[in-house]
């Protein structure tokens, strides 16, 4: 048995783990990064990047179908799924090679293999002991299922959905959150019939309610079917497909059932509980500075309760490296982390919803304004509908920004700054938003709340 010693040992090479490693070496620490699979984790290989590549292929398919209305003569000939796969894999491979090169160039030692925490300072990989003055747990997440619902055959998760070598004729999707609606959007654009099953009252249920309702109208217009407010009961498989049964007795027949009910923390069997790390339903419990109950051990990313987003993991990795260095980094609350759903239409938000703001400040203490993208020139040009809703404290700062429409994910940067810097609409209104851009719609919403609307009625 050999032993390697570092200032910091990071268990997991996904978004949170490699960000922690990169920032730590910048700050002068030596780092051992343990990864059992490929650097980049779920986001790069099975999540964010490959799914967004699929969504771009889907967008191109839709543009080809609709080209005539823009005065372009083009013919949509169908989906070559092998070419789509090649395009997707090419992007992932390029990003992976770039990350490997960056990690190597920064002098980070990568230890390949399955690691297990065996003490507050030690991760064991095979016969090797990787010892650090500090340990950062960053082991990510896995696709969850429901109790009694086994994955296999025609019942698949997002990982298997990415690897399909055909476009199904009809798909049932269990879960109307981000993963479910993104795959629904892709498959509809590829020509499949899609039905979403969501037990809660709305699709994208964690978003502003008015945004969810607009989203449902948009999906209905696209011909995507959905069942809301009724729970899944069971599924049977046969040679030709699946039959999904809901608790109200309704049945849905499809070629496949995609289970998209969220992601669970990958902590089982990794030694966390044996070492004494406090866990709750598999999640690692930390304080607001991401320290566990064991001195010197931190946790970041999807294993920490809260939003499961790659950019949250990335930020937390940087945060912990700076915390260990004594830089006292700023804590960003989950509510103030931007969220984007990359379906058609996109949904983007940051900050408090109207309901959460009313709960915190009182309904009479807040104001909202909803700017319809129909009044925005660039939105009209690219053929999208939607809105931008801003929530503020009366005579106070912006609390939340909630958007729906094509490309609104690209607008979230300004919204994030407004919310996190507690800007007043009156602070932002004087700034110039380039014309014609969708960014102007944000400016119009701030102008309205500042009491000087130009286009609002």
C-alpha positions as CSV (number, residue, x, y, z in Angstrom):
1,X,0.0,0.0,0.0
2,X,1.4,3.4,-1.0
3,X,0.5,6.8,0.3
4,X,0.4,10.2,-1.5
5,X,0.1,13.4,0.5
6,X,-1.5,16.7,-0.5
7,X,-2.8,19.9,1.0
8,X,-6.2,19.1,-0.4
9,X,-7.8,15.9,-1.6
10,X,-10.9,16.2,-3.8
11,X,-13.1,13.2,-4.2
12,X,-14.9,13.6,-7.5
13,X,-13.9,15.3,-10.7
14,X,-17.2,16.8,-11.8
15,X,-18.0,20.5,-12.0
16,X,-17.6,21.1,-8.2
17,X,-14.5,18.9,-7.8
18,X,-12.4,20.2,-10.7
19,X,-13.4,23.9,-9.9
20,X,-12.2,23.4,-6.4
21,X,-9.0,21.8,-7.6
22,X,-8.3,24.6,-10.2
23,X,-8.9,27.4,-7.7
24,X,-6.9,25.6,-5.0
25,X,-3.7,25.3,-7.1
26,X,-4.1,29.0,-8.0
27,X,-4.0,29.7,-4.3
28,X,-0.8,27.7,-3.8
29,X,-2.1,24.4,-2.5
30,X,-1.1,20.9,-3.8
31,X,-4.1,18.9,-4.9
32,X,-5.0,15.3,-5.4
33,X,-8.1,14.8,-7.5
34,X,-9.8,11.4,-7.3
35,X,-12.1,10.4,-10.1
36,X,-13.5,6.9,-11.0
37,X,-14.8,7.8,-14.4
38,X,-14.0,10.8,-16.6
39,X,-13.1,14.3,-15.6
40,X,-16.0,16.6,-16.1
41,X,-18.6,14.4,-14.4
42,X,-22.3,14.2,-15.2
43,X,-22.6,17.7,-16.7
44,X,-19.9,17.3,-19.4
45,X,-20.6,13.6,-20.3
46,X,-24.2,12.8,-19.5
47,X,-26.0,16.1,-18.6
48,X,-25.7,19.8,-19.5
49,X,-23.4,19.6,-22.5
50,X,-24.8,16.6,-24.4
51,X,-28.4,17.5,-23.8
52,X,-27.9,21.1,-24.9
53,X,-26.2,19.8,-28.1
54,X,-29.4,17.7,-28.7
55,X,-31.5,20.8,-28.1
56,X,-29.5,22.7,-30.7
57,X,-30.1,19.9,-33.2
58,X,-33.8,20.1,-32.4
59,X,-33.8,23.9,-32.9
60,X,-32.1,23.5,-36.3
61,X,-34.8,20.9,-37.2
62,X,-37.6,23.4,-36.3
63,X,-35.9,26.2,-38.2
64,X,-35.7,24.0,-41.3
65,X,-39.4,23.2,-41.0
66,X,-40.3,26.9,-40.6
67,X,-37.8,28.4,-43.0
68,X,-40.5,29.4,-45.6
69,X,-42.0,32.0,-43.3
70,X,-38.6,33.7,-43.2
71,X,-38.3,33.7,-47.0
72,X,-35.8,30.9,-47.2
73,X,-36.6,27.8,-49.4
74,X,-35.4,24.8,-47.5
75,X,-36.6,21.2,-47.2
76,X,-36.7,19.3,-43.9
77,X,-35.7,15.7,-44.8
78,X,-35.7,14.2,-41.3
79,X,-33.4,13.3,-38.5
80,X,-30.2,11.4,-39.0
81,X,-29.7,10.2,-35.4
82,X,-26.2,8.8,-36.0
83,X,-25.1,12.2,-37.3
84,X,-26.8,13.9,-34.4
85,X,-24.9,11.5,-32.1
86,X,-21.6,12.2,-33.9
87,X,-22.1,16.0,-33.5
88,X,-23.0,15.6,-29.8
89,X,-20.1,13.3,-29.0
90,X,-17.7,15.6,-30.9
91,X,-18.6,18.5,-28.7
92,X,-18.2,16.5,-25.5
93,X,-14.9,15.0,-26.6
94,X,-13.5,18.4,-27.4
95,X,-14.5,19.9,-24.0
96,X,-13.2,16.8,-22.2
97,X,-9.8,17.0,-23.9
98,X,-9.6,20.7,-23.1
99,X,-10.4,20.0,-19.5
100,X,-7.8,17.2,-19.2
101,X,-5.2,19.6,-20.7
102,X,-6.1,22.3,-18.3
103,X,-5.9,20.0,-15.2
104,X,-2.5,18.7,-16.4
105,X,-1.1,22.2,-17.1
106,X,-2.1,23.4,-13.6
107,X,-0.1,20.6,-12.0
108,X,-3.1,18.8,-10.4
109,X,-2.5,15.2,-9.7
110,X,-5.3,13.0,-11.0
111,X,-5.8,9.7,-9.2
112,X,-7.9,7.4,-11.4
113,X,-10.2,4.9,-9.6
114,X,-13.1,4.6,-7.2
115,X,-12.3,6.5,-4.0
116,X,-13.7,5.8,-0.5
117,X,-13.4,8.1,2.5
118,X,-11.7,6.1,5.3
119,X,-10.8,8.9,7.7
120,X,-11.3,12.6,7.9
121,X,-8.0,13.1,6.1
122,X,-7.8,10.0,3.8
123,X,-9.4,8.7,0.6
124,X,-8.5,5.2,-0.3
125,X,-8.3,4.2,-4.0
126,X,-7.6,0.5,-4.4
127,X,-4.4,-0.2,-2.3
128,X,-3.4,3.5,-2.3
129,X,-4.1,6.0,0.4
130,X,-4.5,9.6,-0.7
131,X,-4.0,11.9,2.3
132,X,-4.9,15.6,2.6
133,X,-4.9,18.2,5.3
134,X,-8.4,19.0,3.9
135,X,-10.8,16.8,2.0
136,X,-13.5,18.1,-0.3
137,X,-16.4,15.7,-1.1
138,X,-17.8,16.2,-4.6
139,X,-19.2,12.9,-5.7
140,X,-22.2,14.2,-7.6
141,X,-25.6,12.6,-8.3
142,X,-27.5,9.9,-10.1
143,X,-30.8,9.6,-11.9
144,X,-33.5,8.8,-9.3
145,X,-36.5,6.6,-9.8
146,X,-39.7,6.1,-7.7
147,X,-40.1,3.3,-5.1
148,X,-40.9,0.1,-6.9
149,X,-40.2,1.5,-10.4
150,X,-37.3,-0.4,-11.8
151,X,-35.2,1.0,-14.6
152,X,-34.6,-1.4,-17.5
153,X,-35.8,-2.4,-20.9
154,X,-38.1,0.3,-22.2
155,X,-38.1,2.2,-18.9
156,X,-35.1,4.5,-19.1
157,X,-33.4,7.5,-17.5
158,X,-31.8,10.5,-19.2
159,X,-28.4,8.6,-19.5
160,X,-30.0,5.9,-21.6
161,X,-32.1,8.5,-23.5
162,X,-28.9,10.2,-24.7
163,X,-27.6,6.9,-26.1
164,X,-30.7,6.0,-28.2
165,X,-29.8,5.2,-31.8
166,X,-33.4,5.9,-33.0
167,X,-36.1,8.5,-32.7
168,X,-39.1,6.9,-30.9
169,X,-42.5,7.3,-32.4
170,X,-44.2,8.0,-29.0
171,X,-42.7,8.7,-25.6
172,X,-44.1,9.0,-22.1
173,X,-42.1,11.2,-19.7
174,X,-42.5,10.8,-16.0
175,X,-41.6,14.2,-14.5
176,X,-42.3,17.8,-15.8
177,X,-39.2,19.4,-14.3
178,X,-36.1,20.6,-16.2
179,X,-34.9,17.2,-17.5
180,X,-38.4,16.0,-18.5
181,X,-39.4,19.1,-20.5
182,X,-36.0,19.4,-22.2
183,X,-36.2,15.8,-23.5
184,X,-39.9,16.4,-24.4
185,X,-38.8,19.5,-26.4
186,X,-36.1,17.5,-28.2
187,X,-38.2,14.5,-29.1
188,X,-41.1,16.7,-30.3
189,X,-38.8,18.6,-32.6
190,X,-37.4,15.2,-33.8
191,X,-40.9,14.1,-34.8
192,X,-42.1,12.0,-31.8
193,X,-45.4,12.2,-30.0
194,X,-44.8,13.2,-26.4
195,X,-46.8,12.9,-23.2
196,X,-45.5,14.3,-19.9
197,X,-46.8,13.0,-16.5
198,X,-46.4,15.5,-13.6
199,X,-47.9,14.9,-10.2
200,X,-47.7,18.6,-9.3
201,X,-50.2,21.2,-10.7
202,X,-47.8,22.7,-13.2
203,X,-44.9,21.9,-15.6
204,X,-41.6,23.4,-14.4
205,X,-43.3,23.6,-11.0
206,X,-40.4,25.4,-9.3
207,X,-40.8,28.5,-11.5
208,X,-43.0,31.5,-11.1
209,X,-46.6,30.3,-11.5
210,X,-47.4,32.7,-14.4
211,X,-44.3,31.5,-16.2
212,X,-45.4,27.9,-15.8
213,X,-48.8,28.7,-17.2
214,X,-47.3,30.3,-20.2
215,X,-44.9,27.4,-20.6
216,X,-47.9,25.0,-20.6
217,X,-49.7,27.0,-23.3
218,X,-46.5,27.0,-25.4
219,X,-46.1,23.2,-25.1
220,X,-49.8,22.7,-25.9
221,X,-49.4,24.8,-29.0
222,X,-46.4,22.6,-30.0
223,X,-48.6,19.5,-29.6
224,X,-46.9,18.2,-26.5
225,X,-49.4,16.5,-24.3
226,X,-49.3,16.5,-20.5
227,X,-51.1,15.2,-17.5
228,X,-50.9,17.4,-14.4
229,X,-51.9,16.8,-10.8
230,X,-52.3,13.0,-11.0
231,X,-49.7,10.6,-9.7
232,X,-48.0,7.8,-11.6
233,X,-49.2,4.3,-10.5
234,X,-47.3,1.8,-12.5
235,X,-46.0,0.7,-15.9
236,X,-46.0,-2.6,-17.8
237,X,-43.7,-3.5,-20.7
238,X,-44.3,-5.7,-23.8
239,X,-42.6,-6.3,-27.0
240,X,-43.9,-3.2,-28.7
241,X,-43.8,-0.6,-25.9
242,X,-45.0,0.4,-22.4
243,X,-48.4,1.0,-20.8
244,X,-48.3,3.6,-18.1
245,X,-51.1,3.7,-15.6
246,X,-52.0,6.8,-13.5
247,X,-53.8,6.8,-10.1
248,X,-57.0,8.1,-11.7
249,X,-57.1,5.0,-14.0
250,X,-55.9,6.7,-17.1
251,X,-53.4,4.8,-19.3
252,X,-50.8,6.1,-21.7
253,X,-49.2,3.9,-24.3
254,X,-45.8,4.7,-25.7
255,X,-42.6,3.1,-27.1
256,X,-40.6,4.2,-24.0
257,X,-41.0,5.7,-20.6
258,X,-38.4,8.2,-19.6
259,X,-38.1,8.5,-15.8
260,X,-37.1,12.1,-15.0
261,X,-38.1,12.5,-11.4
262,X,-34.9,14.2,-10.2
263,X,-31.4,13.2,-9.1
264,X,-30.2,11.7,-5.9
265,X,-26.9,12.3,-4.1
266,X,-24.1,9.8,-4.9
267,X,-22.9,9.1,-1.3
268,X,-23.8,5.4,-0.7
269,X,-20.9,3.1,0.0
270,X,-18.3,5.9,-0.1
271,X,-17.5,5.7,3.7
272,X,-19.1,9.0,4.6
273,X,-21.4,7.6,7.3
274,X,-18.6,5.3,8.7
275,X,-16.3,8.3,9.1
276,X,-19.1,10.1,10.9
277,X,-20.3,12.6,8.3
278,X,-23.8,13.8,9.0
279,X,-26.2,12.6,6.2
280,X,-29.9,13.3,5.6
281,X,-31.6,11.0,3.0
282,X,-28.2,10.6,1.5
283,X,-27.3,14.3,1.3
284,X,-24.3,15.6,3.1
285,X,-25.3,18.2,5.7
286,X,-23.0,21.3,5.8
287,X,-23.2,24.7,7.3
288,X,-23.6,27.8,5.1
289,X,-19.8,27.7,4.4
290,X,-20.0,24.1,3.2
291,X,-18.1,22.6,6.1
292,X,-19.4,19.3,7.3
293,X,-19.6,18.3,11.0
294,X,-16.1,16.8,10.7
295,X,-13.3,19.5,10.9
296,X,-11.4,19.8,7.7
297,X,-14.0,18.0,5.5
298,X,-16.1,20.0,3.1
299,X,-18.8,19.1,0.6
300,X,-19.9,20.7,-2.7
301,X,-22.4,20.2,-5.5
302,X,-25.3,17.9,-5.9
303,X,-24.6,16.0,-2.6
304,X,-25.3,19.2,-0.7
305,X,-29.1,19.9,-0.3
306,X,-30.4,22.6,-2.6
307,X,-30.4,23.3,-6.3
308,X,-28.7,20.7,-8.4
309,X,-27.0,22.8,-11.0
310,X,-23.6,22.6,-12.6
311,X,-22.9,26.3,-12.1
312,X,-23.8,26.0,-8.4
313,X,-21.4,23.1,-8.0
314,X,-18.7,25.1,-9.9
315,X,-19.2,28.2,-7.7
316,X,-19.2,26.0,-4.5
317,X,-15.9,24.4,-5.5
318,X,-14.3,27.8,-5.9
319,X,-15.9,28.9,-2.6
320,X,-14.4,26.0,-0.6
321,X,-10.9,26.5,-2.0
322,X,-11.1,30.1,-1.0
323,X,-12.6,29.3,2.4
324,X,-9.7,26.9,3.1
325,X,-7.3,29.7,2.1
326,X,-8.9,32.0,4.6
327,X,-10.3,34.5,2.0
328,X,-13.7,34.5,3.5
329,X,-15.7,34.3,0.2
330,X,-19.2,35.6,-0.1
331,X,-22.1,33.1,0.4
332,X,-24.6,33.2,-2.5
333,X,-28.1,31.9,-1.4
334,X,-29.7,29.3,-3.7
335,X,-32.6,31.6,-4.5
336,X,-30.1,34.0,-6.1
337,X,-28.5,31.4,-8.3
338,X,-29.7,31.7,-11.9
339,X,-31.7,28.8,-13.4
340,X,-32.3,28.1,-17.1
341,X,-34.5,25.4,-18.7
342,X,-33.2,25.0,-22.3
343,X,-36.4,23.8,-23.9
344,X,-38.5,25.6,-26.6
345,X,-39.4,28.0,-25.2
346,X,-36.6,28.6,-22.7
347,X,-37.3,29.6,-19.1
348,X,-34.8,31.6,-17.0
349,X,-35.1,32.9,-13.5
350,X,-33.2,34.3,-10.6
351,X,-34.3,35.4,-7.1
352,X,-37.7,35.1,-5.4
353,X,-41.0,34.3,-7.1
354,X,-44.0,36.5,-6.4
355,X,-45.3,34.0,-3.9
356,X,-42.0,33.7,-2.0
357,X,-41.5,37.4,-2.0
358,X,-45.0,38.0,-0.6
359,X,-44.3,35.3,2.0
360,X,-41.1,37.1,3.1
361,X,-42.1,40.7,2.8
362,X,-45.9,40.7,2.8
363,X,-48.2,40.9,-0.3
364,X,-48.7,44.6,0.1
365,X,-45.0,45.3,0.3
366,X,-44.0,44.1,-3.1
367,X,-44.7,45.1,-6.7
368,X,-44.4,43.2,-10.0
369,X,-44.4,44.0,-13.7
370,X,-44.8,41.6,-16.5
371,X,-43.4,42.9,-19.9
372,X,-44.7,40.9,-22.9
373,X,-42.1,40.1,-25.5
374,X,-44.7,41.0,-28.2
375,X,-43.5,44.5,-27.7
376,X,-39.9,43.7,-28.2
377,X,-38.5,44.1,-31.8
378,X,-35.8,41.3,-31.7
379,X,-38.3,38.8,-30.2
380,X,-40.7,39.6,-33.1
381,X,-37.9,39.1,-35.6
382,X,-36.9,35.7,-34.3
383,X,-40.5,34.7,-33.9
384,X,-40.8,34.1,-30.2
385,X,-43.5,34.9,-27.6
386,X,-43.1,35.2,-23.9
387,X,-42.6,37.7,-21.1
388,X,-40.2,39.1,-18.5
389,X,-41.5,39.5,-15.0
390,X,-39.7,41.5,-12.4
391,X,-40.5,41.4,-8.6
392,X,-39.4,44.2,-6.3
393,X,-39.9,45.6,-2.8
394,X,-42.0,48.7,-3.0
395,X,-39.5,51.6,-3.1
396,X,-36.8,48.9,-2.7
397,X,-34.6,46.5,-4.5
398,X,-35.3,43.9,-7.2
399,X,-36.1,40.6,-5.6
400,X,-36.6,38.3,-8.7
401,X,-36.6,38.2,-12.5
402,X,-38.6,35.5,-14.3
403,X,-38.5,35.0,-18.1
404,X,-39.9,32.8,-20.8
405,X,-39.2,32.8,-24.6
406,X,-36.5,31.8,-27.0
407,X,-33.0,32.7,-25.9
408,X,-34.0,34.2,-22.6
409,X,-31.3,32.2,-20.9
410,X,-28.8,34.6,-22.5
411,X,-30.5,37.5,-20.5
412,X,-30.0,36.0,-17.1
413,X,-26.6,37.7,-16.5
414,X,-28.0,41.2,-16.1
415,X,-30.9,39.8,-14.0
416,X,-28.4,38.0,-11.7
417,X,-26.5,41.2,-11.1
418,X,-29.6,43.2,-10.3
419,X,-30.9,40.6,-7.8
420,X,-27.5,39.9,-6.1
421,X,-26.5,43.5,-5.9
422,X,-29.9,44.4,-4.6
423,X,-30.3,47.1,-7.3
424,X,-33.3,49.3,-7.4
425,X,-35.2,49.5,-10.7
426,X,-34.4,53.3,-10.6
427,X,-30.7,52.4,-10.5
428,X,-31.0,50.3,-13.7
429,X,-33.5,52.4,-15.7
430,X,-31.0,55.0,-16.8
431,X,-28.7,52.4,-18.4
432,X,-28.9,51.9,-22.1
433,X,-29.9,48.6,-23.6
434,X,-28.8,48.1,-27.2
435,X,-31.5,48.1,-29.9
436,X,-32.8,45.8,-31.3
437,X,-32.1,43.2,-28.6
438,X,-34.2,41.1,-26.3
439,X,-32.1,42.7,-23.5
440,X,-34.3,45.8,-24.1
441,X,-37.2,43.9,-22.6
442,X,-35.4,43.8,-19.3
443,X,-34.8,47.5,-19.6
444,X,-38.5,48.1,-20.3
445,X,-39.5,46.2,-17.2
446,X,-37.1,48.1,-15.0
447,X,-38.4,51.4,-16.6
448,X,-41.9,50.5,-15.7
449,X,-41.1,49.7,-12.1
450,X,-39.1,52.9,-11.9
451,X,-42.2,54.8,-12.8
452,X,-41.3,55.9,-16.3
453,X,-42.6,53.4,-18.8
454,X,-42.2,54.2,-22.5
455,X,-44.0,51.3,-24.2
456,X,-46.2,49.9,-21.4
457,X,-49.9,50.6,-21.5
